Amino acid sequence: MPFIFIRVVHRITTRAWRAPALVLALAAVLGWVLIFAFEKPDAEIRNPLHYLWYFFVSGTTTGYGDLYPETAGGRAGGVVVIVAGLTAGLMLFAELTLWMAKGRTMKANGLARLHHRRHLVIIGYDRDRLRAVIEQLRADPDFAKTPVVTVFWPEQLVGENPDPELYDVVRFDDTAYERSRLADARTVLVIGRNDDESVRVLLGVNAFLRRNGDPAVHLLAGLNDGGRRAEITEALELVGGGIEPVDVDDPAVIAVAVRNPGVAMIYHNLASTLDADSTLYRVNVPADAGEWPRLDLAIFLLRRGSTLLAVGESHRPNARFRLAAAPGEVVAGGQSLAVVAAERPEIPWHELPAESAGEGATRA
């Protein structure tokens, strides 16, 4: 029995806060027993709720004087409460202060476990790029309060997080994905120091997510080298389906990809097409060519192997191009076209049926 008692005491006292907490608890019980035993039956201090108030104000040495023991035995209980508060209470408060300071330090240095949900996790730390992406995201009301966490390689961040008001940091180690709550994230963006590293990291991310029930997390792979799009795309398909490549040069593009799952793949496919077998050309519509509904013109070009991407307002070098078509939009001579084709298209304007022009249509 003594051995068991010693083991229990040891387990309690191994944590610095446990011993003073135990002393306070014992003092509260002993003080209550003495006061209940010696004070008058109708004394307010014998009421459990009143006694708790007395224990708190006396243990913290505040001493309002509204409750106090009147008998010698009751005062002995009061002495127990006051002495315990002056010793164990101060020790417990000191331990609590140290614990809070330690937690803040661990969080600032990327060693704490976070508790976010539906947040953005960026693996790979670049402060300027990160701040720019967050600035773009905060402009969208739906993402104004979305928490951002960055997982950084140990050599990427020296000292504490310089922007705690913008994002939290997590140092990369075996527990980094768990501490950053990767499985509860809304989006995970991996930006390696090169594209091969991004693929390797995503392999680990995908494996971690599978071990945690394969949650529906939006995965983005940051591309540093646009010339390797096809190669990286094939590698990402081997890692897992649904991983979208996104160019990391422009923070606005990253923010669009984060806000709109699936859009990054469209950008990537368009860029890959232009890199591989097609080119984007600007074609000026002759001033006397006539006018046609934009839809009819797009179909006419499509049948000849070209894709109408956007329509410019004029032949001027700095003309504004509109990607989305306006209702009833008409394309006329004097405007310009942005066309995707394998080679510069020679458009037979005279073959476009003039009667397809819609009367009363709105000029772009």
Order of alpha helices (4+ residues) and beta strands (2+ residues): alpha-alpha-alpha-alpha-alpha-beta-alpha-beta-beta-alpha-beta-alpha-beta-alpha-beta-alpha-alpha-beta-beta-alpha-beta-beta-beta-beta-beta
